[in-house]
Amino acid sequence: MPTDVLKTISEKYCPRFGQTAVEMGFITEAQLKEALCHQIEDDLSGNGHRLLGTILFDKEWMTSDQIEKVLNALLKRMRQEEAKPGSA
């Protein structure tokens, strides 16, 4: 996937992804902060944008099953938000 597409996806979902992963007990706040720092460092060094889930998986802090559970929870929340009256 092109870097700009990954960055767009990340901007939309990653803040919620990290917060949701912490809420679900899969990672700690400290791990989230470190993963976000790695993401920023990658962006600034020109190494390309990595999704937060990829970083957490690469550091072996989350399993693919846990990542899938977080993404499913985010999808469910998004659908609920879209179904609210007054949502665009």
GISUL-V446183 format. One record per helix or strand of 2 or more residues. SS is the DSSP state (~ for helix, > for strand). FROM is the first residue (numbers start at 1). TO is the last residue. If there is no record, write none. Layout:
BEGIN
ss->SS from->FROM to->TO
ss->SS from->FROM to->TO
END
This chain:
BEGIN
ss->~ from->3 to->23
ss->~ from->29 to->45
ss->~ from->52 to->58
ss->~ from->64 to->83
END
